[in-house]
Amino acid sequence: MSTTKSATIRRRVRVLIVDDHELVRRGLAALLDDDPGLKVCGQADGIAAAMKMIKTAKPDLIIVDISLKDGNGLELIKQVHDYDDAILMLVSSMHDESLYAERVLRAGASGYVHKEQAAEQVLDAIYTVLDGGIVLSPRLKEDVLLRVAGERQEKDQSEMEKLSDRELQVFELIGRGRTTREIAEQLKLSAKTIETYRDNIRAKLHLETGAALTCRAVRWIVEQRLG
């Protein structure tokens, strides 16, 4: 056992798993509970359930997906950070790391691991976060940390990176087939506000029509699943 792990397991670290897929939660829970330094203290499929569970389960670490039952993982990260910034957070997702890595760090998480990574890599990522480290793939780490520090120029950003967190959330919901009214209800915003977000997204992605926006969003969702 490594020095890192032996130093951490004096008390089993309490971990809350937040993912909208039950099989994923169960598989990850089995992996973590098999580790002598970790104990899964709860599971949730969305933001509301997670925030409720945090108050009773008192996790040390939360592992969260980007896509949740009732919203976006970035929103949960921000809420948890505001509630108790001592709680550590690690994102585990199938989404494009290059698009989300910087966002999760800015929101308050300590890193990003892809769901396709091997079990040992996931455990290593968890212990890195517990030891105060940042978890990103080597190819992105330097670039993302420079951006978070404000040292990367806007001209280097891709079109998708220029979307705000809320715009990206709306874009994802459009790609999942949600109407403006449904998006407004889920995000607890007015339909007019969602239309404004749609207009902003179209401008940033250089799309002339609402139909073009929908097609682009659907294609992006498919690419995320295949990627």
ZIBEL-V757167 format. One line per field, one symbol per residue. psi: psi as a letter, one per 20 degrees, with the letter a starting at -180 (. if undefined). burial: # if it has 24 or more other C-alpha atoms within 12 Angstrom, else .. A space follows every 50 residues. Layout:
psi: ???
burial: ???
This chain:
psi: prhgghhhjhpppppppoqioghgggghgggghipiiqpoirqqiagghg hghhhhhmqhppoqrgprgkbphhgggggghhgojipqppporirohhhi ghghghhirjapqqiiqqghhgghgghgghjjrporqhhigggghhghik jpqhiiqrghhiprghghgggghghjjqrgghggghilrqhhghhggggg ggghjlphrhhhgggggghggghhhh.
burial: ....#..#...#########...##..##.###.#.###########.## #.##..#########################.....############## ###############......#########...###...#...##.#... .........#################...#..##.##......#..#### ##..#....#..##.##..##..#...
